[in-house]
Amino acid sequence: MILFISLFSGLSSAADESRLREDAPERYQVVPGDTLWGIASRFLREPWCWPEIWQMNREQIRNPHRIYPGDIILVEHTQYGKRLRMANEKGTVRLSPRIRVEKSAMRAIPSIPAEKIEPFLSQPLVIEKGELDRAPVILGASDGRVILSTGDKIYIRDLPVDQGVIWQVFRNGKVLTDPDHDNRILGYEAIYLGTVEITDFAAISTAKISRSIQEILKGDRLLPFLAAKVDNYLPHAPDFPVTGRIISVYGGVSAIGENMIVTLNLGHNNGIEPGHVLAVFHENDTRSYEGKQESLPDERVGLALVFRVFDTVSYALIMQSTQAIKVTDAVKTP
């Protein structure tokens, strides 16, 4: 600070004339990388031999503790001689591109909320016909209750011992059909009911229901637990034309909005992959004044992000909706 204040102080005429170099510039613009010592050497003969700080006129110094690239330093001519001062203006600072490397403690931001899709990543959802019929079956509870829930002890038949102690409970759900191809069967949806933990393996094994999101009944089936993996999807539109349809909505509701899960009649066989973003279109029609049914142009009503893909179907999260979306609405490349 002493060096900087000394550089721009108002000295007496004789002192200023003796200290200024003969080749000192009349005007100088501070550039990146300049030091106070270097700037002083441009103007003064002996910058290390300045008077004491208390003899300086500090009122002429704009920033006594900092100097910035672009600041202008002038040699001012007064009736007492020459002195240095900071100009009340800024010069042009030319910048060049350079790489900045910064460490971050933050992890990548997921493109979609993990809590919305995590259950759908760890559950099979779409199965082949008869697959659940071959899975271990819940026989019931020792007290004869029909409806089972969290905390209940249950008994299971035909449970293998080499696939872990955590199992998920499923029930056969709806048949997924393709309305664009004569309702051909695309797969069978399995309804996730909860999770059980095996406490004793035997011919008839014992387990405890650790989680139930719906009522669990005798005859429901078990499949091994698969750890969920929530990816940071890179949302992108398919680079090829896509035309499909919403064929189901999770939860059995009729109107679909943001953050709801839908099933599409598109899968790996159609080139669909996780991260694909598809626009949702609603087909409109009206009755003309003549009484005829007239088709109107499709109206875009939302966006869906695909996060899990099977061979013939896929699951997508509705990321945006401008109005209620319905089953059979079309999905296309945006």
C-alpha positions in Angstrom: 0.0 0.0 0.0 2.9 2.4 0.8 4.3 1.7 -2.6 1.0 2.5 -4.4 0.2 5.6 -2.3 3.7 6.9 -2.9 3.4 6.4 -6.7 0.3 8.6 -7.0 0.9 11.2 -4.2 1.0 14.9 -4.8 4.7 15.8 -4.4 6.3 19.2 -4.5 7.4 20.5 -7.9 11.1 20.0 -7.3 10.6 16.5 -5.9 8.3 15.5 -8.8 10.7 16.9 -11.5 13.7 15.1 -10.0 11.9 11.8 -9.6 10.2 11.6 -13.0 12.1 9.8 -15.7 12.9 11.7 -18.8 11.3 9.1 -20.9 8.2 8.7 -18.7 5.0 8.4 -20.8 2.4 11.1 -20.5 -0.4 8.5 -20.3 -0.3 4.8 -19.4 -3.1 2.2 -19.3 -2.7 -0.6 -16.7 -2.8 -4.0 -18.4 -3.3 -7.5 -16.8 -0.1 -8.7 -15.2 1.1 -5.2 -14.2 2.6 -4.8 -10.8 2.9 -1.6 -8.7 6.7 -1.9 -8.8 6.7 -2.2 -12.6 4.4 0.8 -13.0 6.5 2.9 -10.7 9.6 2.0 -12.7 8.0 3.4 -15.8 7.6 6.9 -14.3 10.1 7.4 -11.5 13.9 7.4 -11.5 14.3 5.8 -8.1 11.0 4.3 -7.0 12.5 2.8 -3.9 13.6 6.1 -2.4 10.3 8.0 -1.9 9.5 10.4 0.9 7.6 9.2 4.0 4.0 8.3 3.6 2.9 11.2 5.9 4.2 13.8 3.5 2.0 12.6 0.6 -1.2 14.3 -0.6 -3.5 11.2 -0.7 -6.5 13.1 -1.9 -5.3 12.7 -5.5 -5.4 8.9 -5.2 -8.7 7.2 -6.3 -7.9 3.7 -5.1 -5.2 3.7 -2.5 -5.2 -0.1 -2.0 -6.1 -1.5 -5.5 -5.4 -1.0 -9.1 -7.2 -2.6 -12.0 -6.5 -3.4 -15.6 -7.9 -0.6 -17.7 -7.1 2.2 -15.2 -5.4 5.2 -16.8 -2.3 6.9 -15.2 -1.5 10.4 -16.4 1.4 12.8 -16.0 -0.4 16.0 -15.0 1.2 19.4 -15.7 0.5 22.0 -12.9 1.8 25.4 -12.0 4.1 23.7 -9.5 5.4 21.2 -12.0 4.4 17.6 -12.9 2.8 14.9 -10.9 1.1 11.6 -11.4 -2.6 11.0 -10.9 -5.3 8.5 -11.8 -7.6 9.6 -14.6 -11.4 9.4 -14.1 -11.8 7.1 -17.1 -11.3 3.5 -18.1 -9.4 2.3 -21.1 -10.3 -0.7 -23.3 -9.0 -4.0 -21.9 -8.4 -6.6 -24.6 -9.1 -10.1 -23.3 -8.1 -13.4 -24.9 -9.8 -16.8 -24.5 -8.3 -19.1 -21.9 -9.3 -22.2 -20.1 -10.4 -22.0 -16.5 -10.4 -25.1 -14.4 -12.5 -25.1 -11.2 -13.2 -27.8 -8.8 -16.8 -28.4 -7.7 -18.1 -30.3 -4.8 -21.5 -30.6 -6.5 -22.5 -33.7 -8.4 -24.1 -33.6 -11.8 -27.7 -32.3 -11.6 -30.2 -35.1 -12.6 -32.3 -34.1 -15.6 -35.4 -35.5 -13.9 -36.3 -35.9 -10.2 -35.0 -39.2 -9.0 -37.8 -39.8 -6.6 -40.3 -39.7 -9.4 -38.8 -42.5 -11.4 -36.7 -44.6 -9.0 -39.5 -47.2 -8.3 -39.9 -47.7 -12.1 -36.2 -48.4 -12.5 -36.1 -51.2 -9.9 -39.3 -52.9 -10.9 -39.8 -55.1 -14.0 -43.2 -53.5 -14.9 -43.4 -55.2 -18.3 -43.2 -59.0 -18.3 -43.8 -61.9 -20.7 -47.1 -63.8 -20.6 -47.1 -66.3 -17.8 -43.8 -65.1 -16.2 -45.4 -64.3 -12.9 -47.1 -67.7 -12.8 -43.7 -69.3 -12.5 -42.6 -67.0 -9.6 -42.6 -67.8 -5.9 -46.1 -67.4 -4.4 -47.3 -65.9 -1.1 -49.3 -68.5 0.9 -50.6 -66.1 3.5 -50.1 -65.3 7.2 -50.3 -67.6 10.2 -53.3 -65.7 11.6 -55.4 -66.3 8.5 -55.7 -62.7 7.5 -56.6 -62.0 3.8 -55.1 -58.5 3.4 -51.4 -58.1 4.3 -49.4 -55.0 4.9 -46.1 -53.6 6.3 -44.8 -55.4 9.3 -46.8 -58.6 8.7 -45.1 -62.1 8.8 -45.9 -64.1 5.7 -45.0 -67.5 4.2 -43.7 -68.2 0.7 -43.5 -71.3 -1.4 -40.8 -72.3 -3.9 -38.4 -69.5 -2.9 -34.8 -70.0 -4.2 -32.0 -69.4 -1.7 -29.4 -68.0 -4.1 -31.1 -64.7 -5.2 -30.8 -62.6 -2.1 -33.0 -61.9 0.9 -34.9 -58.9 -0.6 -37.7 -59.6 -2.9 -40.5 -57.5 -4.5 -44.2 -58.3 -4.6 -46.1 -58.1 -7.9 -49.5 -58.9 -9.3 -50.6 -59.4 -12.9 -51.8 -56.1 -14.3 -53.3 -54.9 -17.6 -52.4 -56.2 -21.0 -50.5 -53.6 -23.0 -51.8 -53.4 -26.6 -50.9 -51.3 -29.6 -53.9 -49.3 -31.0 -52.0 -48.5 -34.2 -51.5 -52.2 -35.1 -54.9 -53.9 -34.5 -54.4 -54.0 -30.7 -51.6 -56.6 -30.9 -50.2 -57.5 -27.5 -47.0 -55.7 -26.6 -46.5 -57.1 -23.1 -48.1 -57.6 -19.7 -47.8 -55.0 -17.0 -46.9 -56.1 -13.5 -48.3 -54.1 -10.6 -45.7 -53.4 -7.9 -47.2 -54.0 -4.4 -44.2 -53.8 -2.0 -41.0 -55.4 -0.7 -40.3 -58.3 1.6 -37.3 -59.5 3.5 -36.7 -63.2 3.9 -36.0 -64.2 7.5 -35.8 -68.0 7.1 -35.2 -70.1 3.9 -37.0 -73.5 3.9 -39.4 -75.5 1.8 -41.9 -72.9 3.0 -39.9 -69.8 3.7 -40.7 -67.1 6.3 -40.5 -63.4 5.4 -41.5 -60.0 6.8 -43.2 -57.3 4.7 -40.8 -54.3 4.9 -42.8 -52.0 2.6 -46.3 -52.1 1.0 -47.7 -49.4 -1.3 -50.9 -51.4 -2.0 -52.7 -54.2 -0.2 -50.9 -57.6 -0.6 -53.0 -60.7 -1.0 -52.6 -64.5 -0.9 -51.4 -65.6 -4.4 -49.3 -62.5 -5.1 -45.9 -63.3 -6.6 -42.3 -62.4 -5.8 -39.4 -61.4 -8.1 -35.8 -60.7 -7.0 -35.0 -57.1 -6.1 -32.9 -55.2 -8.6 -31.0 -52.1 -7.3 -32.2 -49.0 -8.9 -29.8 -46.9 -10.9 -30.9 -43.3 -11.6 -28.9 -42.0 -14.5 -28.3 -38.3 -15.3 -30.1 -38.5 -18.6 -29.1 -36.2 -21.4 -32.4 -35.0 -22.9 -32.3 -35.0 -26.7 -34.7 -35.4 -29.5 -34.5 -38.5 -31.7 -32.5 -37.9 -34.9 -35.1 -39.7 -36.9 -38.9 -39.4 -37.3 -40.9 -41.0 -34.5 -44.6 -41.5 -34.3 -46.2 -43.4 -31.5 -48.9 -43.3 -28.9 -49.6 -43.2 -25.2 -51.2 -46.5 -24.4 -51.4 -46.4 -20.6 -50.9 -44.2 -17.6 -49.6 -45.5 -14.3 -52.2 -45.2 -11.5 -55.3 -45.8 -13.6 -56.3 -42.1 -13.9 -57.9 -40.6 -17.0 -56.3 -37.2 -17.2 -52.5 -37.0 -17.3 -50.4 -34.0 -16.2 -46.9 -33.1 -15.3 -44.7 -35.5 -13.4 -46.9 -38.5 -14.3 -45.7 -41.7 -15.8 -47.0 -42.9 -19.1 -46.4 -46.0 -21.2 -45.6 -45.6 -24.9 -46.0 -48.2 -27.7 -42.4 -47.6 -28.7 -39.3 -49.5 -27.5 -35.9 -50.7 -28.5 -37.3 -52.2 -31.6 -38.3 -48.7 -32.7 -34.9 -47.1 -32.0 -36.1 -45.5 -28.7 -33.5 -45.0 -26.0 -33.4 -43.4 -22.5 -33.2 -39.6 -22.7 -35.3 -39.2 -25.8 -37.6 -36.3 -25.6 -40.9 -36.6 -27.5 -43.7 -34.0 -28.1 -47.2 -35.0 -27.1 -50.0 -34.1 -29.6 -53.7 -34.2 -29.0 -55.9 -35.2 -31.9 -58.8 -32.8 -32.3 -62.0 -33.1 -34.3 -65.3 -31.3 -34.5 -68.7 -31.7 -36.0 -69.4 -29.3 -38.9 -72.5 -27.4 -39.5 -73.5 -30.1 -41.9 -73.3 -32.7 -39.1 -70.1 -34.4 -40.4 -67.2 -35.2 -38.2 -64.2 -33.1 -39.3 -60.6 -33.8 -38.2 -58.6 -30.7 -37.0 -54.9 -30.3 -37.0 -53.2 -32.0 -34.0 -52.4 -29.7 -31.1 -49.1 -29.9 -29.2 -49.9 -30.3 -25.5 -46.7 -31.4 -23.8 -43.3 -33.0 -23.7 -42.4 -36.5 -22.4 -38.9 -37.7 -21.4 -38.2 -41.5 -21.9 -36.4 -43.0 -19.0 -36.8 -46.8 -19.3 -37.1 -48.8 -22.5 -38.2 -52.4 -23.2 -38.3 -54.1 -26.6 -41.8 -53.1 -27.5 -42.8 -50.4 -24.9 -41.1 -47.7 -22.9 -41.9 -45.5 -19.9 -41.8 -41.7 -20.0 -42.2 -38.9 -17.5 -44.4 -36.0 -18.6 -42.1 -33.0 -18.2 -44.5 -30.3 -19.5 -48.2 -30.1 -20.3 -50.3 -27.1 -21.4 -53.5 -29.0 -21.0 -54.7 -32.4 -19.9 -53.1 -35.3 -21.8 -55.0 -38.5 -22.4 -54.4 -42.1 -23.3 -54.1 -42.5 -27.1 -52.6 -39.0 -27.5 -49.8 -39.2 -30.1 -46.0 -38.7 -29.4 -43.7 -37.5 -32.1 -40.3 -36.1 -32.7 -40.3 -32.5 -31.5 
